Amino acid sequence: MEEFLRIIISNLVDNQEAIEIHAIDDEKSITFEVKVAQEDMGKVIGKQGRIAQSIRNVMKAVANKEHKKASVEFIG
């Protein structure tokens, strides 16, 4: 799942080397903390958070196949 999230994020940002993803895995849930370069943060969040919400929805669907709940947090 982490690699799938990395592919999505890398297609949105200019500075792909600055992408950091930390996964915190529990029994029933997984939390991804995503950190990108400051100048790319707007591209990942999008207008009114629409892109960020879309990323969260896709990751929830992927996690649902593994019977887990997923959340994605963007750290600035």
N, CA, C, O and CB atoms as a CASP TS submission, in Angstrom:
PFRMAT TS
TARGET T0000
AUTHOR 0000-0000-0000
METHOD Language model
MODEL 1
PARENT N/A
ATOM      1  N   MET     1       0.824  -1.201   0.000  1.00  0.00           N
ATOM      2  CA  MET     1       0.000   0.000   0.000  1.00  0.00           C
ATOM      3  C   MET     1       0.860   1.253   0.000  1.00  0.00           C
ATOM      4  O   MET     1       0.526   2.250  -0.641  1.00  0.00           O
ATOM      5  CB  MET     1      -0.933   0.005   1.204  1.00  0.00           C
ATOM      6  N   GLU     2       1.973   1.191   0.727  1.00  0.00           N
ATOM      7  CA  GLU     2       2.837   2.370   0.809  1.00  0.00           C
ATOM      8  C   GLU     2       3.415   2.720  -0.560  1.00  0.00           C
ATOM      9  O   GLU     2       3.517   3.897  -0.908  1.00  0.00           O
ATOM     10  CB  GLU     2       3.972   2.135   1.815  1.00  0.00           C
ATOM     11  N   GLU     3       3.792   1.707  -1.334  1.00  0.00           N
ATOM     12  CA  GLU     3       4.342   1.956  -2.663  1.00  0.00           C
ATOM     13  C   GLU     3       3.281   2.550  -3.596  1.00  0.00           C
ATOM     14  O   GLU     3       3.592   3.399  -4.431  1.00  0.00           O
ATOM     15  CB  GLU     3       4.904   0.656  -3.258  1.00  0.00           C
ATOM     16  N   PHE     4       2.045   2.109  -3.453  1.00  0.00           N
ATOM     17  CA  PHE     4       0.948   2.651  -4.244  1.00  0.00           C
ATOM     18  C   PHE     4       0.742   4.133  -3.931  1.00  0.00           C
ATOM     19  O   PHE     4       0.547   4.943  -4.837  1.00  0.00           O
ATOM     20  CB  PHE     4      -0.345   1.863  -3.981  1.00  0.00           C
ATOM     21  N   LEU     5       0.785   4.483  -2.642  1.00  0.00           N
ATOM     22  CA  LEU     5       0.659   5.880  -2.233  1.00  0.00           C
ATOM     23  C   LEU     5       1.823   6.700  -2.761  1.00  0.00           C
ATOM     24  O   LEU     5       1.632   7.836  -3.196  1.00  0.00           O
ATOM     25  CB  LEU     5       0.582   5.993  -0.708  1.00  0.00           C
ATOM     26  N   ARG     6       3.035   6.136  -2.727  1.00  0.00           N
ATOM     27  CA  ARG     6       4.220   6.845  -3.234  1.00  0.00           C
ATOM     28  C   ARG     6       4.076   7.146  -4.729  1.00  0.00           C
ATOM     29  O   ARG     6       4.483   8.215  -5.185  1.00  0.00           O
ATOM     30  CB  ARG     6       5.499   6.009  -2.980  1.00  0.00           C
ATOM     31  N   ILE     7       3.508   6.227  -5.484  1.00  0.00           N
ATOM     32  CA  ILE     7       3.311   6.445  -6.922  1.00  0.00           C
ATOM     33  C   ILE     7       2.327   7.592  -7.155  1.00  0.00           C
ATOM     34  O   ILE     7       2.555   8.443  -8.014  1.00  0.00           O
ATOM     35  CB  ILE     7       2.800   5.152  -7.606  1.00  0.00           C
ATOM     36  N   ILE     8       1.248   7.612  -6.401  1.00  0.00           N
ATOM     37  CA  ILE     8       0.252   8.682  -6.542  1.00  0.00           C
ATOM     38  C   ILE     8       0.880  10.041  -6.222  1.00  0.00           C
ATOM     39  O   ILE     8       0.732  10.993  -6.988  1.00  0.00           O
ATOM     40  CB  ILE     8      -0.965   8.420  -5.615  1.00  0.00           C
ATOM     41  N   ILE     9       1.577  10.127  -5.092  1.00  0.00           N
ATOM     42  CA  ILE     9       2.173  11.392  -4.667  1.00  0.00           C
ATOM     43  C   ILE     9       3.258  11.842  -5.639  1.00  0.00           C
ATOM     44  O   ILE     9       3.344  13.028  -5.958  1.00  0.00           O
ATOM     45  CB  ILE     9       2.752  11.261  -3.255  1.00  0.00           C
ATOM     46  N   SER    10       4.083  10.918  -6.114  1.00  0.00           N
ATOM     47  CA  SER    10       5.198  11.295  -6.994  1.00  0.00           C
ATOM     48  C   SER    10       4.714  11.855  -8.329  1.00  0.00           C
ATOM     49  O   SER    10       5.416  12.642  -8.964  1.00  0.00           O
ATOM     50  CB  SER    10       6.099  10.091  -7.242  1.00  0.00           C
ATOM     51  N   ASN    11       3.516  11.452  -8.758  1.00  0.00           N
ATOM     52  CA  ASN    11       2.972  12.007  -9.992  1.00  0.00           C
ATOM     53  C   ASN    11       2.415  13.414  -9.817  1.00  0.00           C
ATOM     54  O   ASN    11       2.154  14.100 -10.805  1.00  0.00           O
ATOM     55  CB  ASN    11       1.896  11.106 -10.522  1.00  0.00           C
ATOM     56  N   LEU    12       2.230  13.851  -8.583  1.00  0.00           N
ATOM     57  CA  LEU    12       1.688  15.185  -8.327  1.00  0.00           C
ATOM     58  C   LEU    12       2.760  16.236  -8.072  1.00  0.00           C
ATOM     59  O   LEU    12       2.551  17.409  -8.380  1.00  0.00           O
ATOM     60  CB  LEU    12       0.759  15.134  -7.155  1.00  0.00           C
ATOM     61  N   VAL    13       3.898  15.844  -7.519  1.00  0.00           N
ATOM     62  CA  VAL    13       4.894  16.811  -7.064  1.00  0.00           C
ATOM     63  C   VAL    13       6.019  16.979  -8.069  1.00  0.00           C
ATOM     64  O   VAL    13       6.215  16.142  -8.950  1.00  0.00           O
ATOM     65  CB  VAL    13       5.464  16.387  -5.725  1.00  0.00           C
ATOM     66  N   ASP    14       6.761  18.079  -7.925  1.00  0.00           N
ATOM     67  CA  ASP    14       7.937  18.322  -8.760  1.00  0.00           C
ATOM     68  C   ASP    14       9.192  17.722  -8.140  1.00  0.00           C
ATOM     69  O   ASP    14      10.011  17.135  -8.847  1.00  0.00           O
ATOM     70  CB  ASP    14       8.130  19.819  -8.980  1.00  0.00           C
ATOM     71  N   ASN    15       9.352  17.864  -6.829  1.00  0.00           N
ATOM     72  CA  ASN    15      10.537  17.393  -6.114  1.00  0.00           C
ATOM     73  C   ASN    15      10.251  16.004  -5.535  1.00  0.00           C
ATOM     74  O   ASN    15       9.821  15.883  -4.388  1.00  0.00           O
ATOM     75  CB  ASN    15      10.945  18.395  -4.983  1.00  0.00           C
ATOM     76  N   GLN    16      10.488  14.973  -6.323  1.00  0.00           N
ATOM     77  CA  GLN    16      10.151  13.618  -5.911  1.00  0.00           C
ATOM     78  C   GLN    16      11.106  13.064  -4.862  1.00  0.00           C
ATOM     79  O   GLN    16      10.755  12.125  -4.148  1.00  0.00           O
ATOM     80  CB  GLN    16      10.138  12.712  -7.106  1.00  0.00           C
ATOM     81  N   GLU    17      12.301  13.627  -4.757  1.00  0.00           N
ATOM     82  CA  GLU    17      13.264  13.153  -3.764  1.00  0.00           C
ATOM     83  C   GLU    17      12.861  13.551  -2.348  1.00  0.00           C
ATOM     84  O   GLU    17      13.332  12.945  -1.385  1.00  0.00           O
ATOM     85  CB  GLU    17      14.649  13.697  -4.078  1.00  0.00           C
ATOM     86  N   ALA    18      12.004  14.554  -2.202  1.00  0.00           N
ATOM     87  CA  ALA    18      11.617  15.045  -0.879  1.00  0.00           C
ATOM     88  C   ALA    18      10.432  14.294  -0.286  1.00  0.00           C
ATOM     89  O   ALA    18       9.997  14.613   0.820  1.00  0.00           O
ATOM     90  CB  ALA    18      11.289  16.509  -0.956  1.00  0.00           C
ATOM     91  N   ILE    19       9.907  13.315  -0.990  1.00  0.00           N
ATOM     92  CA  ILE    19       8.748  12.565  -0.488  1.00  0.00           C
ATOM     93  C   ILE    19       9.186  11.629   0.631  1.00  0.00           C
ATOM     94  O   ILE    19      10.102  10.822   0.469  1.00  0.00           O
ATOM     95  CB  ILE    19       8.067  11.762  -1.631  1.00  0.00           C
ATOM     96  N   GLU    20       8.509  11.757   1.769  1.00  0.00           N
ATOM     97  CA  GLU    20       8.739  10.849   2.892  1.00  0.00           C
ATOM     98  C   GLU    20       7.389  10.302   3.333  1.00  0.00           C
ATOM     99  O   GLU    20       6.455  11.060   3.596  1.00  0.00           O
ATOM    100  CB  GLU    20       9.475  11.572   4.078  1.00  0.00           C
ATOM    101  N   ILE    21       7.294   8.986   3.411  1.00  0.00           N
ATOM    102  CA  ILE    21       6.062   8.343   3.849  1.00  0.00           C
ATOM    103  C   ILE    21       6.392   7.401   4.996  1.00  0.00           C
ATOM    104  O   ILE    21       7.226   6.506   4.863  1.00  0.00           O
ATOM    105  CB  ILE    21       5.372   7.580   2.678  1.00  0.00           C
ATOM    106  N   HIS    22       5.727   7.616   6.119  1.00  0.00           N
ATOM    107  CA  HIS    22       5.888   6.746   7.282  1.00  0.00           C
ATOM    108  C   HIS    22       4.559   6.051   7.538  1.00  0.00           C
ATOM    109  O   HIS    22       3.520   6.702   7.649  1.00  0.00           O
ATOM    110  CB  HIS    22       6.357   7.552   8.544  1.00  0.00           C
ATOM    111  N   ALA    23       4.596   4.729   7.630  1.00  0.00           N
ATOM    112  CA  ALA    23       3.388   3.957   7.874  1.00  0.00           C
ATOM    113  C   ALA    23       3.363   3.504   9.324  1.00  0.00           C
ATOM    114  O   ALA    23       4.326   2.919   9.819  1.00  0.00           O
ATOM    115  CB  ALA    23       3.303   2.746   6.922  1.00  0.00           C
ATOM    116  N   ILE    24       2.256   3.778   9.999  1.00  0.00           N
ATOM    117  CA  ILE    24       2.040   3.331  11.368  1.00  0.00           C
ATOM    118  C   ILE    24       0.944   2.273  11.288  1.00  0.00           C
ATOM    119  O   ILE    24      -0.221   2.587  11.043  1.00  0.00           O
ATOM    120  CB  ILE    24       1.647   4.533  12.341  1.00  0.00           C
ATOM    121  N   ASP    25       1.330   1.025  11.497  1.00  0.00           N
ATOM    122  CA  ASP    25       0.438  -0.106  11.262  1.00  0.00           C
ATOM    123  C   ASP    25      -0.045  -0.698  12.577  1.00  0.00           C
ATOM    124  O   ASP    25       0.760  -1.073  13.430  1.00  0.00           O
ATOM    125  CB  ASP    25       1.141  -1.179  10.428  1.00  0.00           C
ATOM    126  N   ASP    26      -1.349  -0.781  12.737  1.00  0.00           N
ATOM    127  CA  ASP    26      -1.978  -1.459  13.869  1.00  0.00           C
ATOM    128  C   ASP    26      -2.645  -2.728  13.346  1.00  0.00           C
ATOM    129  O   ASP    26      -2.508  -3.075  12.173  1.00  0.00           O
ATOM    130  CB  ASP    26      -3.018  -0.527  14.593  1.00  0.00           C
ATOM    131  N   GLU    27      -3.362  -3.410  14.224  1.00  0.00           N
ATOM    132  CA  GLU    27      -4.056  -4.622  13.804  1.00  0.00           C
ATOM    133  C   GLU    27      -5.121  -4.346  12.755  1.00  0.00           C
ATOM    134  O   GLU    27      -5.191  -5.025  11.731  1.00  0.00           O
ATOM    135  CB  GLU    27      -4.684  -5.297  14.997  1.00  0.00           C
ATOM    136  N   LYS    28      -5.954  -3.334  13.023  1.00  0.00           N
ATOM    137  CA  LYS    28      -7.098  -3.077  12.157  1.00  0.00           C
ATOM    138  C   LYS    28      -6.961  -1.821  11.309  1.00  0.00           C
ATOM    139  O   LYS    28      -7.795  -1.578  10.436  1.00  0.00           O
ATOM    140  CB  LYS    28      -8.330  -2.976  12.982  1.00  0.00           C
ATOM    141  N   SER    29      -5.936  -1.023  11.545  1.00  0.00           N
ATOM    142  CA  SER    29      -5.822   0.236  10.808  1.00  0.00           C
ATOM    143  C   SER    29      -4.365   0.522  10.458  1.00  0.00           C
ATOM    144  O   SER    29      -3.436  -0.033  11.045  1.00  0.00           O
ATOM    145  CB  SER    29      -6.411   1.400  11.629  1.00  0.00           C
ATOM    146  N   ILE    30      -4.206   1.393   9.496  1.00  0.00           N
ATOM    147  CA  ILE    30      -2.883   1.848   9.096  1.00  0.00           C
ATOM    148  C   ILE    30      -2.961   3.344   8.816  1.00  0.00           C
ATOM    149  O   ILE    30      -3.875   3.816   8.142  1.00  0.00           O
ATOM    150  CB  ILE    30      -2.365   1.063   7.845  1.00  0.00           C
ATOM    151  N   THR    31      -1.992   4.076   9.343  1.00  0.00           N
ATOM    152  CA  THR    31      -1.931   5.517   9.154  1.00  0.00           C
ATOM    153  C   THR    31      -0.667   5.861   8.375  1.00  0.00           C
ATOM    154  O   THR    31       0.431   5.441   8.739  1.00  0.00           O
ATOM    155  CB  THR    31      -1.964   6.262  10.517  1.00  0.00           C
ATOM    156  N   PHE    32      -0.831   6.620   7.313  1.00  0.00           N
ATOM    157  CA  PHE    32       0.302   7.062   6.508  1.00  0.00           C
ATOM    158  C   PHE    32       0.541   8.540   6.794  1.00  0.00           C
ATOM    159  O   PHE    32      -0.368   9.359   6.661  1.00  0.00           O
ATOM    160  CB  PHE    32       0.049   6.815   4.983  1.00  0.00           C
ATOM    161  N   GLU    33       1.755   8.873   7.182  1.00  0.00           N
ATOM    162  CA  GLU    33       2.158  10.268   7.353  1.00  0.00           C
ATOM    163  C   GLU    33       3.003  10.642   6.148  1.00  0.00           C
ATOM    164  O   GLU    33       4.084  10.093   5.936  1.00  0.00           O
ATOM    165  CB  GLU    33       2.948  10.490   8.701  1.00  0.00           C
ATOM    166  N   VAL    34       2.502  11.578   5.367  1.00  0.00           N
ATOM    167  CA  VAL    34       3.147  11.969   4.119  1.00  0.00           C
ATOM    168  C   VAL    34       3.768  13.348   4.291  1.00  0.00           C
ATOM    169  O   VAL    34       3.104  14.290   4.724  1.00  0.00           O
ATOM    170  CB  VAL    34       2.137  11.961   2.940  1.00  0.00           C
ATOM    171  N   LYS    35       5.045  13.455   3.949  1.00  0.00           N
ATOM    172  CA  LYS    35       5.739  14.734   4.001  1.00  0.00           C
ATOM    173  C   LYS    35       6.354  14.989   2.628  1.00  0.00           C
ATOM    174  O   LYS    35       7.077  14.149   2.092  1.00  0.00           O
ATOM    175  CB  LYS    35       6.833  14.748   5.128  1.00  0.00           C
ATOM    176  N   VAL    36       6.056  16.153   2.072  1.00  0.00           N
ATOM    177  CA  VAL    36       6.613  16.557   0.779  1.00  0.00           C
ATOM    178  C   VAL    36       7.289  17.912   0.950  1.00  0.00           C
ATOM    179  O   VAL    36       7.192  18.534   2.008  1.00  0.00           O
ATOM    180  CB  VAL    36       5.504  16.618  -0.328  1.00  0.00           C
ATOM    181  N   ALA    37       7.969  18.363  -0.093  1.00  0.00           N
ATOM    182  CA  ALA    37       8.614  19.668  -0.060  1.00  0.00           C
ATOM    183  C   ALA    37       7.559  20.756   0.132  1.00  0.00           C
ATOM    184  O   ALA    37       6.418  20.614  -0.309  1.00  0.00           O
ATOM    185  CB  ALA    37       9.426  19.913  -1.355  1.00  0.00           C
ATOM    186  N   GLN    38       7.948  21.823   0.782  1.00  0.00           N
ATOM    187  CA  GLN    38       7.004  22.894   1.102  1.00  0.00           C
ATOM    188  C   GLN    38       6.341  23.473  -0.148  1.00  0.00           C
ATOM    189  O   GLN    38       5.151  23.789  -0.129  1.00  0.00           O
ATOM    190  CB  GLN    38       7.713  24.000   1.864  1.00  0.00           C
ATOM    191  N   GLU    39       7.106  23.612  -1.231  1.00  0.00           N
ATOM    192  CA  GLU    39       6.532  24.188  -2.453  1.00  0.00           C
ATOM    193  C   GLU    39       5.569  23.237  -3.156  1.00  0.00           C
ATOM    194  O   GLU    39       4.794  23.671  -4.007  1.00  0.00           O
ATOM    195  CB  GLU    39       7.640  24.578  -3.408  1.00  0.00           C
ATOM    196  N   ASP    40       5.603  21.947  -2.815  1.00  0.00           N
ATOM    197  CA  ASP    40       4.691  20.973  -3.417  1.00  0.00           C
ATOM    198  C   ASP    40       3.463  20.687  -2.564  1.00  0.00           C
ATOM    199  O   ASP    40       2.572  19.958  -3.001  1.00  0.00           O
ATOM    200  CB  ASP    40       5.420  19.691  -3.675  1.00  0.00           C
ATOM    201  N   MET    41       3.397  21.235  -1.373  1.00  0.00           N
ATOM    202  CA  MET    41       2.287  20.930  -0.466  1.00  0.00           C
ATOM    203  C   MET    41       0.940  21.345  -1.068  1.00  0.00           C
ATOM    204  O   MET    41      -0.050  20.631  -0.907  1.00  0.00           O
ATOM    205  CB  MET    41       2.498  21.634   0.881  1.00  0.00           C
ATOM    206  N   GLY    42       0.891  22.477  -1.749  1.00  0.00           N
ATOM    207  CA  GLY    42      -0.350  22.934  -2.372  1.00  0.00           C
ATOM    208  C   GLY    42      -0.827  22.003  -3.473  1.00  0.00           C
ATOM    209  O   GLY    42      -2.031  21.830  -3.667  1.00  0.00           O
ATOM    210  N   LYS    43       0.109  21.404  -4.192  1.00  0.00           N
ATOM    211  CA  LYS    43      -0.259  20.478  -5.269  1.00  0.00           C
ATOM    212  C   LYS    43      -0.865  19.202  -4.708  1.00  0.00           C
ATOM    213  O   LYS    43      -1.758  18.615  -5.318  1.00  0.00           O
ATOM    214  CB  LYS    43       0.963  20.141  -6.131  1.00  0.00           C
ATOM    215  N   VAL    44      -0.382  18.772  -3.550  1.00  0.00           N
ATOM    216  CA  VAL    44      -0.877  17.537  -2.951  1.00  0.00           C
ATOM    217  C   VAL    44      -2.232  17.762  -2.284  1.00  0.00           C
ATOM    218  O   VAL    44      -3.093  16.883  -2.313  1.00  0.00           O
ATOM    219  CB  VAL    44       0.134  16.994  -1.931  1.00  0.00           C
ATOM    220  N   ILE    45      -2.422  18.931  -1.686  1.00  0.00           N
ATOM    221  CA  ILE    45      -3.683  19.205  -0.996  1.00  0.00           C
ATOM    222  C   ILE    45      -4.769  19.621  -1.983  1.00  0.00           C
ATOM    223  O   ILE    45      -5.904  19.155  -1.880  1.00  0.00           O
ATOM    224  CB  ILE    45      -3.487  20.298   0.062  1.00  0.00           C
ATOM    225  N   GLY    46      -4.444  20.476  -2.920  1.00  0.00           N
ATOM    226  CA  GLY    46      -5.413  20.902  -3.926  1.00  0.00           C
ATOM    227  C   GLY    46      -6.348  21.977  -3.408  1.00  0.00           C
ATOM    228  O   GLY    46      -6.307  22.343  -2.234  1.00  0.00           O
ATOM    229  N   LYS    47      -7.189  22.476  -4.295  1.00  0.00           N
ATOM    230  CA  LYS    47      -8.150  23.510  -3.918  1.00  0.00           C
ATOM    231  C   LYS    47      -9.166  22.938  -2.949  1.00  0.00           C
ATOM    232  O   LYS    47      -9.813  21.929  -3.231  1.00  0.00           O
ATOM    233  CB  LYS    47      -8.855  24.088  -5.161  1.00  0.00           C
ATOM    234  N   GLN    48      -9.300  23.588  -1.812  1.00  0.00           N
ATOM    235  CA  GLN    48     -10.227  23.202  -0.751  1.00  0.00           C
ATOM    236  C   GLN    48     -10.022  21.757  -0.310  1.00  0.00           C
ATOM    237  O   GLN    48     -10.949  21.125   0.196  1.00  0.00           O
ATOM    238  CB  GLN    48     -11.658  23.400  -1.212  1.00  0.00           C
ATOM    239  N   GLY    49      -8.800  21.226  -0.503  1.00  0.00           N
ATOM    240  CA  GLY    49      -8.478  19.886  -0.029  1.00  0.00           C
ATOM    241  C   GLY    49      -9.050  18.761  -0.860  1.00  0.00           C
ATOM    242  O   GLY    49      -9.150  17.629  -0.386  1.00  0.00           O
ATOM    243  N   ARG    50      -9.426  19.052  -2.085  1.00  0.00           N
ATOM    244  CA  ARG    50     -10.083  18.032  -2.905  1.00  0.00           C
ATOM    245  C   ARG    50      -9.137  16.909  -3.316  1.00  0.00           C
ATOM    246  O   ARG    50      -9.523  15.740  -3.299  1.00  0.00           O
ATOM    247  CB  ARG    50     -10.675  18.669  -4.142  1.00  0.00           C
ATOM    248  N   ILE    51      -7.908  17.249  -3.683  1.00  0.00           N
ATOM    249  CA  ILE    51      -6.958  16.205  -4.076  1.00  0.00           C
ATOM    250  C   ILE    51      -6.597  15.347  -2.879  1.00  0.00           C
ATOM    251  O   ILE    51      -6.516  14.123  -2.987  1.00  0.00           O
ATOM    252  CB  ILE    51      -5.689  16.821  -4.692  1.00  0.00           C
ATOM    253  N   ALA    52      -6.380  15.984  -1.739  1.00  0.00           N
ATOM    254  CA  ALA    52      -6.055  15.233  -0.522  1.00  0.00           C
ATOM    255  C   ALA    52      -7.196  14.282  -0.163  1.00  0.00           C
ATOM    256  O   ALA    52      -6.948  13.137   0.213  1.00  0.00           O
ATOM    257  CB  ALA    52      -5.771  16.198   0.655  1.00  0.00           C
ATOM    258  N   GLN    53      -8.416  14.734  -0.274  1.00  0.00           N
ATOM    259  CA  GLN    53      -9.563  13.883   0.031  1.00  0.00           C
ATOM    260  C   GLN    53      -9.670  12.726  -0.958  1.00  0.00           C
ATOM    261  O   GLN    53     -10.036  11.614  -0.579  1.00  0.00           O
ATOM    262  CB  GLN    53     -10.852  14.705   0.018  1.00  0.00           C
ATOM    263  N   SER    54      -9.354  12.983  -2.212  1.00  0.00           N
ATOM    264  CA  SER    54      -9.377  11.916  -3.216  1.00  0.00           C
ATOM    265  C   SER    54      -8.318  10.866  -2.925  1.00  0.00           C
ATOM    266  O   SER    54      -8.568   9.670  -3.075  1.00  0.00           O
ATOM    267  CB  SER    54      -9.167  12.493  -4.616  1.00  0.00           C
ATOM    268  N   ILE    55      -7.130  11.310  -2.509  1.00  0.00           N
ATOM    269  CA  ILE    55      -6.067  10.373  -2.142  1.00  0.00           C
ATOM    270  C   ILE    55      -6.510   9.526  -0.960  1.00  0.00           C
ATOM    271  O   ILE    55      -6.282   8.317  -0.943  1.00  0.00           O
ATOM    272  CB  ILE    55      -4.760  11.126  -1.807  1.00  0.00           C
ATOM    273  N   ARG    56      -7.135  10.146   0.019  1.00  0.00           N
ATOM    274  CA  ARG    56      -7.623   9.402   1.188  1.00  0.00           C
ATOM    275  C   ARG    56      -8.670   8.363   0.786  1.00  0.00           C
ATOM    276  O   ARG    56      -8.657   7.241   1.291  1.00  0.00           O
ATOM    277  CB  ARG    56      -8.217  10.370   2.227  1.00  0.00           C
ATOM    278  N   ASN    57      -9.570   8.732  -0.117  1.00  0.00           N
ATOM    279  CA  ASN    57     -10.616   7.801  -0.561  1.00  0.00           C
ATOM    280  C   ASN    57     -10.024   6.597  -1.289  1.00  0.00           C
ATOM    281  O   ASN    57     -10.459   5.466  -1.075  1.00  0.00           O
ATOM    282  CB  ASN    57     -11.615   8.519  -1.473  1.00  0.00           C
ATOM    283  N   VAL    58      -9.041   6.835  -2.140  1.00  0.00           N
ATOM    284  CA  VAL    58      -8.407   5.742  -2.868  1.00  0.00           C
ATOM    285  C   VAL    58      -7.686   4.812  -1.902  1.00  0.00           C
ATOM    286  O   VAL    58      -7.766   3.591  -2.039  1.00  0.00           O
ATOM    287  CB  VAL    58      -7.425   6.287  -3.920  1.00  0.00           C
ATOM    288  N   MET    59      -6.983   5.378  -0.928  1.00  0.00           N
ATOM    289  CA  MET    59      -6.243   4.554   0.034  1.00  0.00           C
ATOM    290  C   MET    59      -7.201   3.766   0.937  1.00  0.00           C
ATOM    291  O   MET    59      -6.890   2.646   1.342  1.00  0.00           O
ATOM    292  CB  MET    59      -5.311   5.439   0.892  1.00  0.00           C
ATOM    293  N   LYS    60      -8.356   4.346   1.250  1.00  0.00           N
ATOM    294  CA  LYS    60      -9.356   3.600   2.031  1.00  0.00           C
ATOM    295  C   LYS    60      -9.863   2.401   1.242  1.00  0.00           C
ATOM    296  O   LYS    60     -10.078   1.330   1.811  1.00  0.00           O
ATOM    297  CB  LYS    60     -10.538   4.515   2.423  1.00  0.00           C
ATOM    298  N   ALA    61     -10.055   2.571  -0.056  1.00  0.00           N
ATOM    299  CA  ALA    61     -10.528   1.476  -0.890  1.00  0.00           C
ATOM    300  C   ALA    61      -9.472   0.371  -0.993  1.00  0.00           C
ATOM    301  O   ALA    61      -9.810  -0.812  -0.955  1.00  0.00           O
ATOM    302  CB  ALA    61     -10.897   1.992  -2.285  1.00  0.00           C
ATOM    303  N   VAL    62      -8.215   0.745  -1.122  1.00  0.00           N
ATOM    304  CA  VAL    62      -7.137  -0.240  -1.194  1.00  0.00           C
ATOM    305  C   VAL    62      -7.016  -0.984   0.134  1.00  0.00           C
ATOM    306  O   VAL    62      -6.841  -2.203   0.150  1.00  0.00           O
ATOM    307  CB  VAL    62      -5.798   0.442  -1.554  1.00  0.00           C
ATOM    308  N   ALA    63      -7.108  -0.263   1.237  1.00  0.00           N
ATOM    309  CA  ALA    63      -6.994  -0.881   2.562  1.00  0.00           C
ATOM    310  C   ALA    63      -8.183  -1.777   2.858  1.00  0.00           C
ATOM    311  O   ALA    63      -8.052  -2.773   3.570  1.00  0.00           O
ATOM    312  CB  ALA    63      -6.873   0.191   3.642  1.00  0.00           C
ATOM    313  N   ASN    64      -9.333  -1.432   2.320  1.00  0.00           N
ATOM    314  CA  ASN    64     -10.531  -2.233   2.546  1.00  0.00           C
ATOM    315  C   ASN    64     -10.372  -3.643   1.981  1.00  0.00           C
ATOM    316  O   ASN    64     -10.941  -4.592   2.520  1.00  0.00           O
ATOM    317  CB  ASN    64     -11.746  -1.552   1.921  1.00  0.00           C
ATOM    318  N   LYS    65      -9.608  -3.787   0.908  1.00  0.00           N
ATOM    319  CA  LYS    65      -9.351  -5.109   0.343  1.00  0.00           C
ATOM    320  C   LYS    65      -8.553  -5.973   1.312  1.00  0.00           C
ATOM    321  O   LYS    65      -8.653  -7.200   1.285  1.00  0.00           O
ATOM    322  CB  LYS    65      -8.606  -4.985  -0.988  1.00  0.00           C
ATOM    323  N   GLU    66      -7.763  -5.334   2.165  1.00  0.00           N
ATOM    324  CA  GLU    66      -6.974  -6.066   3.159  1.00  0.00           C
ATOM    325  C   GLU    66      -7.660  -6.071   4.523  1.00  0.00           C
ATOM    326  O   GLU    66      -7.049  -6.441   5.526  1.00  0.00           O
ATOM    327  CB  GLU    66      -5.577  -5.454   3.281  1.00  0.00           C
ATOM    328  N   HIS    67      -8.916  -5.664   4.560  1.00  0.00           N
ATOM    329  CA  HIS    67      -9.723  -5.626   5.784  1.00  0.00           C
ATOM    330  C   HIS    67      -9.101  -4.741   6.855  1.00  0.00           C
ATOM    331  O   HIS    67      -9.047  -5.103   8.031  1.00  0.00           O
ATOM    332  CB  HIS    67      -9.910  -7.028   6.330  1.00  0.00           C
ATOM    333  N   LYS    68      -8.634  -3.571   6.422  1.00  0.00           N
ATOM    334  CA  LYS    68      -8.075  -2.580   7.340  1.00  0.00           C
ATOM    335  C   LYS    68      -8.701  -1.229   7.039  1.00  0.00           C
ATOM    336  O   LYS    68      -9.332  -1.036   5.999  1.00  0.00           O
ATOM    337  CB  LYS    68      -6.523  -2.511   7.224  1.00  0.00           C
ATOM    338  N   LYS    69      -8.517  -0.302   7.964  1.00  0.00           N
ATOM    339  CA  LYS    69      -8.923   1.081   7.748  1.00  0.00           C
ATOM    340  C   LYS    69      -7.658   1.896   7.552  1.00  0.00           C
ATOM    341  O   LYS    69      -6.676   1.719   8.273  1.00  0.00           O
ATOM    342  CB  LYS    69      -9.783   1.631   8.943  1.00  0.00           C
ATOM    343  N   ALA    70      -7.686   2.783   6.579  1.00  0.00           N
ATOM    344  CA  ALA    70      -6.505   3.591   6.282  1.00  0.00           C
ATOM    345  C   ALA    70      -6.821   5.070   6.454  1.00  0.00           C
ATOM    346  O   ALA    70      -7.930   5.528   6.181  1.00  0.00           O
ATOM    347  CB  ALA    70      -6.000   3.315   4.854  1.00  0.00           C
ATOM    348  N   SER    71      -5.818   5.796   6.912  1.00  0.00           N
ATOM    349  CA  SER    71      -5.925   7.248   6.963  1.00  0.00           C
ATOM    350  C   SER    71      -4.608   7.826   6.475  1.00  0.00           C
ATOM    351  O   SER    71      -3.545   7.238   6.672  1.00  0.00           O
ATOM    352  CB  SER    71      -6.268   7.752   8.405  1.00  0.00           C
ATOM    353  N   VAL    72      -4.693   8.985   5.838  1.00  0.00           N
ATOM    354  CA  VAL    72      -3.517   9.646   5.282  1.00  0.00           C
ATOM    355  C   VAL    72      -3.458  11.042   5.887  1.00  0.00           C
ATOM    356  O   VAL    72      -4.421  11.805   5.813  1.00  0.00           O
ATOM    357  CB  VAL    72      -3.568   9.702   3.705  1.00  0.00           C
ATOM    358  N   GLU    73      -2.307  11.370   6.492  1.00  0.00           N
ATOM    359  CA  GLU    73      -2.095  12.694   7.072  1.00  0.00           C
ATOM    360  C   GLU    73      -0.963  13.368   6.319  1.00  0.00           C
ATOM    361  O   GLU    73       0.079  12.763   6.064  1.00  0.00           O
ATOM    362  CB  GLU    73      -1.778  12.605   8.597  1.00  0.00           C
ATOM    363  N   PHE    74      -1.179  14.629   5.967  1.00  0.00           N
ATOM    364  CA  PHE    74      -0.161  15.397   5.255  1.00  0.00           C
ATOM    365  C   PHE    74       0.518  16.324   6.247  1.00  0.00           C
ATOM    366  O   PHE    74      -0.128  17.167   6.870  1.00  0.00           O
ATOM    367  CB  PHE    74      -0.779  16.203   4.067  1.00  0.00           C
ATOM    368  N   ILE    75       1.815  16.162   6.388  1.00  0.00           N
ATOM    369  CA  ILE    75       2.582  16.919   7.375  1.00  0.00           C
ATOM    370  C   ILE    75       3.395  17.974   6.636  1.00  0.00           C
ATOM    371  O   ILE    75       4.116  17.661   5.689  1.00  0.00           O
ATOM    372  CB  ILE    75       3.511  15.981   8.222  1.00  0.00           C
ATOM    373  N   GLY    76       3.276  19.211   7.067  1.00  0.00           N
ATOM    374  CA  GLY    76       3.955  20.310   6.409  1.00  0.00           C
ATOM    375  C   GLY    76       5.282  20.657   6.941  1.00  0.00           C
ATOM    376  O   GLY    76       5.927  21.578   6.441  1.00  0.00           O
TER
END
